[in-house]
Amino acid sequence: MGLFNSLDVTIACPSCQAVARREVQFRYGAVWQYRYHLGDVLGWGRNDVGDPAASDVVVDAWLCECPSCDHEGRIALYVRQNVLVGVGSVEDLPQLAQLEWLSLPRGRPRP
């Protein structure tokens, strides 16, 4: 994957449902091993990936291993006006598999 940023979240594992703190790795914003939490504003200006002017974006990200069952896999990371607002399933976003990120159309449900 090369350089990426990380988001620390506490979520239920999609596989075993155990709630735990997990790392989500992603490439959007200034990509330089920055560490974020939900509600943080993305930085820009160094090794940028994406569009800082996009208002609603979903990013193809990687959910690191679950401490209970070792599950890991793709996850959607939602960004609204450069703020990290949530994570969710990639199942209803098949076009995301070919892209690192995409702008969401108006009216699309978001977390």
Backbone as JSON Lines, residues from 0, in Angstrom:
{"i":0,"aa":"M","n":[0.82,-1.2,0.0],"ca":[0.0,0.0,0.0],"c":[0.86,1.25,0.0]}
{"i":1,"aa":"G","n":[2.12,1.2,0.4],"ca":[2.95,2.39,0.49],"c":[2.52,3.24,1.67]}
{"i":2,"aa":"L","n":[2.64,4.55,1.54],"ca":[2.22,5.45,2.62],"c":[0.71,5.44,2.77]}
{"i":3,"aa":"F","n":[0.26,5.55,4.01],"ca":[-1.17,5.62,4.31],"c":[-1.33,6.38,5.61]}
{"i":4,"aa":"N","n":[-2.56,6.74,5.92],"ca":[-2.93,7.33,7.21],"c":[-3.71,6.29,7.99]}
{"i":5,"aa":"S","n":[-3.89,6.53,9.29],"ca":[-4.63,5.6,10.13],"c":[-5.73,6.33,10.9]}
{"i":6,"aa":"L","n":[-6.83,5.64,11.07],"ca":[-7.95,6.11,11.88],"c":[-8.15,5.1,13.0]}
{"i":7,"aa":"D","n":[-8.21,5.57,14.24],"ca":[-8.5,4.7,15.37],"c":[-9.99,4.78,15.67]}
{"i":8,"aa":"V","n":[-10.66,3.62,15.64],"ca":[-12.1,3.57,15.92],"c":[-12.39,2.38,16.84]}
{"i":9,"aa":"T","n":[-13.46,2.5,17.59],"ca":[-13.97,1.38,18.37],"c":[-15.27,0.95,17.71]}
{"i":10,"aa":"I","n":[-15.27,-0.27,17.15],"ca":[-16.44,-0.76,16.41],"c":[-16.63,-2.25,16.67]}
{"i":11,"aa":"A","n":[-17.81,-2.72,16.3],"ca":[-18.1,-4.15,16.34],"c":[-17.47,-4.81,15.12]}
{"i":12,"aa":"C","n":[-16.82,-5.93,15.33],"ca":[-16.21,-6.68,14.24],"c":[-17.31,-7.18,13.3]}
{"i":13,"aa":"P","n":[-17.16,-7.0,11.98],"ca":[-18.16,-7.51,11.04],"c":[-18.27,-9.03,11.05]}
{"i":14,"aa":"S","n":[-17.24,-9.72,11.56],"ca":[-17.24,-11.17,11.56],"c":[-17.78,-11.77,12.87]}
{"i":15,"aa":"C","n":[-17.2,-11.38,14.01],"ca":[-17.57,-11.99,15.29],"c":[-18.39,-11.09,16.2]}
{"i":16,"aa":"Q","n":[-18.57,-9.83,15.8],"ca":[-19.35,-8.83,16.55],"c":[-18.69,-8.36,17.85]}
{"i":17,"aa":"A","n":[-17.48,-8.77,18.15],"ca":[-16.78,-8.27,19.33],"c":[-16.46,-6.8,19.14]}
{"i":18,"aa":"V","n":[-16.74,-6.0,20.14],"ca":[-16.45,-4.56,20.08],"c":[-15.03,-4.34,20.56]}
{"i":19,"aa":"A","n":[-14.23,-3.68,19.74],"ca":[-12.82,-3.47,20.07],"c":[-12.3,-2.23,19.34]}
{"i":20,"aa":"R","n":[-11.21,-1.72,19.83],"ca":[-10.51,-0.63,19.15],"c":[-9.78,-1.23,17.96]}
{"i":21,"aa":"R","n":[-9.97,-0.63,16.8],"ca":[-9.35,-1.14,15.57],"c":[-8.68,0.0,14.82]}
{"i":22,"aa":"E","n":[-7.7,-0.34,14.02],"ca":[-7.04,0.61,13.14],"c":[-7.64,0.47,11.75]}
{"i":23,"aa":"V","n":[-7.94,1.6,11.12],"ca":[-8.39,1.65,9.74],"c":[-7.32,2.4,8.95]}
{"i":24,"aa":"Q","n":[-6.73,1.74,7.96],"ca":[-5.7,2.37,7.13],"c":[-6.35,2.9,5.86]}
{"i":25,"aa":"F","n":[-5.96,4.12,5.47],"ca":[-6.57,4.74,4.29],"c":[-5.61,5.71,3.61]}
{"i":26,"aa":"R","n":[-5.92,5.98,2.34],"ca":[-5.15,6.94,1.54],"c":[-6.1,8.03,1.05]}
{"i":27,"aa":"Y","n":[-6.16,9.11,1.81],"ca":[-6.94,10.29,1.43],"c":[-6.44,11.45,2.27]}
{"i":28,"aa":"G","n":[-6.36,12.64,1.66],"ca":[-5.79,13.8,2.34],"c":[-4.28,13.79,2.16]}
{"i":29,"aa":"A","n":[-3.59,14.47,3.07],"ca":[-2.13,14.44,3.07],"c":[-1.71,13.08,3.61]}
{"i":30,"aa":"V","n":[-1.14,12.26,2.75],"ca":[-0.83,10.88,3.12],"c":[0.62,10.81,3.61]}
{"i":31,"aa":"W","n":[0.76,10.68,4.94],"ca":[2.1,10.69,5.52],"c":[2.11,10.03,6.9]}
{"i":32,"aa":"Q","n":[1.46,8.88,7.03],"ca":[1.41,8.13,8.29],"c":[0.78,8.94,9.43]}
{"i":33,"aa":"Y","n":[-0.16,9.83,9.09],"ca":[-0.87,10.58,10.13],"c":[-1.88,9.67,10.82]}
{"i":34,"aa":"R","n":[-2.16,9.95,12.1],"ca":[-3.11,9.16,12.88],"c":[-4.27,10.06,13.26]}
{"i":35,"aa":"Y","n":[-5.5,9.56,13.01],"ca":[-6.71,10.35,13.22],"c":[-7.72,9.6,14.09]}
{"i":36,"aa":"H","n":[-8.74,10.36,14.54],"ca":[-9.91,9.83,15.22],"c":[-11.14,10.39,14.51]}
{"i":37,"aa":"L","n":[-12.29,9.75,14.69],"ca":[-13.52,10.3,14.11],"c":[-13.72,11.71,14.64]}
{"i":38,"aa":"G","n":[-14.13,12.6,13.73],"ca":[-14.32,14.01,14.09],"c":[-13.12,14.88,13.77]}
{"i":39,"aa":"D","n":[-11.97,14.26,13.48],"ca":[-10.78,15.04,13.13],"c":[-10.89,15.59,11.72]}
{"i":40,"aa":"V","n":[-10.25,16.72,11.5],"ca":[-10.18,17.34,10.17],"c":[-8.92,16.82,9.47]}
{"i":41,"aa":"L","n":[-9.09,16.39,8.22],"ca":[-7.94,15.9,7.45],"c":[-6.99,17.04,7.11]}
{"i":42,"aa":"G","n":[-5.71,16.73,7.15],"ca":[-4.7,17.67,6.7],"c":[-4.49,17.54,5.2]}
{"i":43,"aa":"W","n":[-4.04,18.6,4.58],"ca":[-3.72,18.62,3.15],"c":[-2.41,19.38,2.96]}
{"i":44,"aa":"G","n":[-1.74,19.12,1.83],"ca":[-0.57,19.91,1.49],"c":[0.71,19.11,1.35]}
{"i":45,"aa":"R","n":[0.68,17.82,1.61],"ca":[1.88,16.99,1.48],"c":[1.47,15.62,0.99]}
{"i":46,"aa":"N","n":[1.93,15.24,-0.18],"ca":[1.63,13.91,-0.73],"c":[0.12,13.65,-0.78]}
{"i":47,"aa":"D","n":[-0.63,14.63,-1.29],"ca":[-2.09,14.6,-1.28],"c":[-2.67,13.52,-2.19]}
{"i":48,"aa":"V","n":[-3.73,12.89,-1.7],"ca":[-4.56,11.97,-2.46],"c":[-5.99,12.44,-2.27]}
{"i":49,"aa":"G","n":[-6.72,12.61,-3.37],"ca":[-8.11,13.03,-3.26],"c":[-8.31,14.49,-3.64]}
{"i":50,"aa":"D","n":[-9.46,15.01,-3.26],"ca":[-9.87,16.36,-3.62],"c":[-10.32,17.11,-2.37]}
{"i":51,"aa":"P","n":[-9.54,18.08,-1.9],"ca":[-9.92,18.81,-0.69],"c":[-11.2,19.62,-0.84]}
{"i":52,"aa":"A","n":[-11.63,19.87,-2.07],"ca":[-12.86,20.64,-2.31],"c":[-14.11,19.76,-2.32]}
{"i":53,"aa":"A","n":[-13.95,18.44,-2.36],"ca":[-15.12,17.54,-2.38],"c":[-15.81,17.58,-1.02]}
{"i":54,"aa":"S","n":[-17.14,17.7,-1.03],"ca":[-17.84,17.84,0.25],"c":[-18.21,16.51,0.9]}
{"i":55,"aa":"D","n":[-18.63,15.52,0.15],"ca":[-18.99,14.21,0.68],"c":[-18.26,13.14,-0.1]}
{"i":56,"aa":"V","n":[-17.42,12.38,0.6],"ca":[-16.55,11.41,-0.04],"c":[-16.6,10.1,0.74]}
{"i":57,"aa":"V","n":[-16.47,8.99,0.0],"ca":[-16.27,7.7,0.64],"c":[-14.91,7.17,0.16]}
{"i":58,"aa":"V","n":[-14.14,6.65,1.09],"ca":[-12.77,6.2,0.83],"c":[-12.71,4.69,1.04]}
{"i":59,"aa":"D","n":[-12.07,3.99,0.11],"ca":[-11.83,2.56,0.26],"c":[-10.68,2.39,1.25]}
{"i":60,"aa":"A","n":[-10.96,1.77,2.39],"ca":[-9.98,1.67,3.47],"c":[-9.81,0.21,3.89]}
{"i":61,"aa":"W","n":[-8.85,-0.03,4.77],"ca":[-8.55,-1.38,5.24],"c":[-8.72,-1.45,6.75]}
{"i":62,"aa":"L","n":[-9.59,-2.33,7.22],"ca":[-9.83,-2.56,8.64],"c":[-8.83,-3.61,9.11]}
{"i":63,"aa":"C","n":[-7.94,-3.24,10.02],"ca":[-6.91,-4.16,10.51],"c":[-7.51,-5.21,11.44]}
{"i":64,"aa":"E","n":[-6.74,-6.24,11.72],"ca":[-7.22,-7.46,12.36],"c":[-7.94,-7.24,13.69]}
{"i":65,"aa":"C","n":[-8.96,-8.05,13.87],"ca":[-9.75,-8.08,15.1],"c":[-8.95,-8.83,16.17]}
{"i":66,"aa":"P","n":[-8.87,-8.3,17.4],"ca":[-8.14,-9.02,18.44],"c":[-8.83,-10.31,18.89]}
{"i":67,"aa":"S","n":[-10.11,-10.48,18.56],"ca":[-10.84,-11.69,18.97],"c":[-10.8,-12.8,17.93]}
{"i":68,"aa":"C","n":[-10.93,-12.44,16.63],"ca":[-11.05,-13.49,15.61],"c":[-10.08,-13.32,14.43]}
{"i":69,"aa":"D","n":[-9.25,-12.3,14.45],"ca":[-8.27,-12.02,13.4],"c":[-8.88,-11.58,12.07]}
{"i":70,"aa":"H","n":[-10.18,-11.27,12.03],"ca":[-10.8,-10.78,10.8],"c":[-10.17,-9.44,10.41]}
{"i":71,"aa":"E","n":[-9.96,-9.26,9.11],"ca":[-9.54,-7.99,8.54],"c":[-10.11,-7.89,7.15]}
{"i":72,"aa":"G","n":[-10.22,-6.69,6.62],"ca":[-10.77,-6.54,5.28],"c":[-11.12,-5.1,4.94]}
{"i":73,"aa":"R","n":[-11.69,-4.94,3.76],"ca":[-12.05,-3.61,3.27],"c":[-13.2,-3.03,4.09]}
{"i":74,"aa":"I","n":[-13.18,-1.69,4.22],"ca":[-14.22,-0.95,4.92],"c":[-14.34,0.42,4.27]}
{"i":75,"aa":"A","n":[-15.53,0.99,4.29],"ca":[-15.76,2.33,3.74],"c":[-15.53,3.36,4.84]}
{"i":76,"aa":"L","n":[-14.78,4.4,4.5],"ca":[-14.53,5.52,5.41],"c":[-15.22,6.74,4.81]}
{"i":77,"aa":"Y","n":[-16.09,7.36,5.59],"ca":[-16.86,8.52,5.11],"c":[-16.24,9.82,5.58]}
{"i":78,"aa":"V","n":[-16.12,10.77,4.64],"ca":[-15.53,12.08,4.9],"c":[-16.54,13.14,4.45]}
{"i":79,"aa":"R","n":[-16.85,14.06,5.34],"ca":[-17.77,15.15,5.01],"c":[-17.05,16.47,5.28]}
{"i":80,"aa":"Q","n":[-16.86,17.25,4.23],"ca":[-16.17,18.54,4.3],"c":[-14.83,18.41,5.04]}
{"i":81,"aa":"N","n":[-14.07,17.38,4.65],"ca":[-12.74,17.09,5.16],"c":[-12.71,16.65,6.62]}
{"i":82,"aa":"V","n":[-13.86,16.25,7.16],"ca":[-13.93,15.71,8.53],"c":[-14.24,14.22,8.44]}
{"i":83,"aa":"L","n":[-13.5,13.4,9.18],"ca":[-13.75,11.96,9.22],"c":[-15.0,11.72,10.07]}
{"i":84,"aa":"V","n":[-16.07,11.22,9.42],"ca":[-17.37,11.15,10.1],"c":[-17.85,9.74,10.41]}
{"i":85,"aa":"G","n":[-17.32,8.71,9.76],"ca":[-17.81,7.37,10.07],"c":[-17.2,6.31,9.17]}
{"i":86,"aa":"V","n":[-17.48,5.06,9.55],"ca":[-17.06,3.91,8.74],"c":[-18.28,3.03,8.52]}
{"i":87,"aa":"G","n":[-18.23,2.22,7.48],"ca":[-19.35,1.34,7.18],"c":[-18.95,0.27,6.18]}
{"i":88,"aa":"S","n":[-19.92,-0.49,5.79],"ca":[-19.71,-1.6,4.87],"c":[-19.42,-1.1,3.45]}
{"i":89,"aa":"V","n":[-18.6,-1.85,2.73],"ca":[-18.34,-1.54,1.33],"c":[-19.28,-2.32,0.41]}
{"i":90,"aa":"E","n":[-20.13,-3.19,0.97],"ca":[-20.98,-4.06,0.16],"c":[-21.92,-3.3,-0.77]}
{"i":91,"aa":"D","n":[-22.43,-2.16,-0.35],"ca":[-23.35,-1.41,-1.21],"c":[-22.63,-0.38,-2.08]}
{"i":92,"aa":"L","n":[-21.3,-0.48,-2.16],"ca":[-20.49,0.44,-2.97],"c":[-19.57,-0.34,-3.9]}
{"i":93,"aa":"P","n":[-20.12,-1.13,-4.84],"ca":[-19.27,-1.99,-5.67],"c":[-18.25,-1.21,-6.5]}
{"i":94,"aa":"Q","n":[-18.56,0.01,-6.9],"ca":[-17.64,0.8,-7.72],"c":[-16.41,1.24,-6.93]}
{"i":95,"aa":"L","n":[-16.46,1.19,-5.61],"ca":[-15.34,1.61,-4.78],"c":[-14.15,0.66,-4.91]}
{"i":96,"aa":"A","n":[-14.39,-0.59,-5.3],"ca":[-13.32,-1.58,-5.42],"c":[-12.27,-1.17,-6.45]}
{"i":97,"aa":"Q","n":[-12.65,-0.41,-7.47],"ca":[-11.71,0.01,-8.5],"c":[-11.07,1.36,-8.21]}
{"i":98,"aa":"L","n":[-11.54,2.04,-7.19],"ca":[-11.08,3.4,-6.9],"c":[-10.56,3.49,-5.47]}
{"i":99,"aa":"E","n":[-9.74,4.48,-5.2],"ca":[-9.33,4.72,-3.81],"c":[-10.4,5.52,-3.07]}
{"i":100,"aa":"W","n":[-11.14,6.35,-3.79],"ca":[-12.18,7.18,-3.18],"c":[-13.14,7.63,-4.27]}
{"i":101,"aa":"L","n":[-14.32,8.05,-3.85],"ca":[-15.27,8.64,-4.8],"c":[-16.17,9.65,-4.1]}
{"i":102,"aa":"S","n":[-16.58,10.65,-4.86],"ca":[-17.53,11.65,-4.34],"c":[-18.91,11.02,-4.3]}
{"i":103,"aa":"L","n":[-19.63,11.28,-3.23],"ca":[-20.99,10.75,-3.1],"c":[-22.0,11.74,-3.68]}
{"i":104,"aa":"P","n":[-22.98,11.24,-4.41],"ca":[-24.01,12.12,-4.94],"c":[-24.9,12.65,-3.82]}
{"i":105,"aa":"R","n":[-25.52,13.79,-4.07],"ca":[-26.46,14.35,-3.09],"c":[-27.58,13.35,-2.84]}
{"i":106,"aa":"G","n":[-28.02,13.25,-1.6],"ca":[-29.12,12.37,-1.26],"c":[-28.71,10.96,-0.92]}
{"i":107,"aa":"R","n":[-27.45,10.62,-1.1],"ca":[-26.96,9.27,-0.78],"c":[-26.88,9.13,0.75]}
{"i":108,"aa":"P","n":[-27.43,8.07,1.32],"ca":[-27.34,7.88,2.77],"c":[-25.9,7.77,3.23]}
{"i":109,"aa":"R","n":[-25.61,8.4,4.34],"ca":[-24.26,8.39,4.93],"c":[-24.39,8.06,6.41]}
{"i":110,"aa":"P","n":[-23.31,7.56,7.01],"ca":[-23.39,7.26,8.46],"c":[-23.53,8.53,9.29]}
